[in-house]
Amino acid sequence: MQGGGPGVSDSKRVLLIEDEPNITEAIRFVLTREGWHVQTHAEGRDAVETVRERKPDLVILDVMLPNRSGLDILADLKADADLRTIPVMMLTARGSSPERETALRIGADCFMTKPFSNREMLDTVRSLMAGSP
């Protein structure tokens, strides 16, 4: 992995599970510029296996994905002893209260509604990785 400037370590790996190309590229741009290594995945069906294989430091997970709900994926991640400690930020276009409450109850570390600003994304990722959702 390439260095990303002062204070950037190799343990800044994000797995972005999102099926909208514009959102994917925006998040990748913001985080990569900040020194993060961003891998992407756009399919719900095998998302848990992808997390297991790539072992990211943070998962950014869309609620609405092809073939499987992000909430179901979140539940599987939090039920897996090897994966449950990975912080998960949920993304949604809807931001409804019941959806947010369900995600947080299952174990999401935070919940972000689209559209969001680059600054909001970066600040939230930094906060999650510092251990404060």
N, C-alpha and C positions, 0 to 999 in steps of 0.2 A: 504494500500500500504506500502511496505517496504521502509525504508529510503535508501538514496543512497549516503550518505556522507555529508560533510559540504556544506551548501548552497543549498541543494537539497530540493525543496518544493514539495508538493503533486500536484501542478498545472503544472506538466511536463508530460502531456499526449499527446502521438502521435498516430494518426490513420494512419497506412500505408496501402494504397490500391494498392496492387501489386499482380500479379498472378504468378510471377516466384519465386519458393521456394528458390532458392539460393540467389537471391537479398533480399527477405524477411528476411531470416535468417541472412544475413550479416548486414543489417540495424538494425535489432532487437538486434543483438549482440553488435554493436558499441554503440547504444543509451542506451540500458539497462545497460551496463557497466558504463555509464556516469550518471546513476540515473534516466533515463526516463522510464516511464511506456508505453510500446509499445503494442498496439492492432493492429491486422491485419485483412484485408478483401481482398478477391481475386476476387470478382465479380463486374462487372460494373452495372448490372441491378438495384441493390438495394443499391448502394453506398451512395446516398444522404440520404436515410433513416438511414443508419448505422451512418453517421456523426451526424445526428440529435439525434439519441439515445445515442451515446457515448460522445458527447460534448467534443471533444479533444481540446487541446490548439494549435495543429498544425496538418495539414493533409499533408501527402506525397502521391502524386497521380500519378500513372503511366498513360501515354497517351494511351497506347494500352492495353485494358482490354477485357475480354470476355463479350459479349452482350451489351457493351456500351462504347463509347469513353470517355477517361479521359477529353477531352476538353468539351464534352457535360456535364459531371458531374461538371466540374469547372464552366461552365456557370450557371448551376442550383444552385450551392452553392453561387455564387456571386449575384444571383438574389433573394435569400432568405434573408429577413431582419434579421432573427435569426442566420444565418450562415455566412453571408458575411464578418464578421470581423475576422473569423478564417484564419490565414495565411495558404497559400497553396504553397507547393513546388512541381513542376511538374517534373516527371522523364520520360526520353525517351531513347530508344536505337538509335534513328535516329538523333536527334538534328538538323534537317533542319531549316534553317532560317525562312521560312514561318510558320512552326509549332511553333517555339519559339515566333515569333511575334504575332501569334494568341493567344497563351496562355497568354502572357503578356497583350495583349489588353483586353482579357476577364477578367483578374484580378489576374493571378498567381503572387505570390510575388517573386518567382524565378524559374529558370529552370535548371535542372541538367541532363547532358547526361551520360548514362551508357557507359562504365564502369567508376566508380568514385572511388577515394581513400576513405578509412575510415576517414582520416583527413579532406578531403574536405566535406564529409557528416556532420561530427560533427561540423566543423566550420560554415557551412551554417545554420544548425539547431540553433546553438547558436546565430548567427547573426539575424536570423528571430525572435527568441524569445526575443532578446534585442530590436527589433523594427527597425532594419536596414537590408533590404534585400540585 
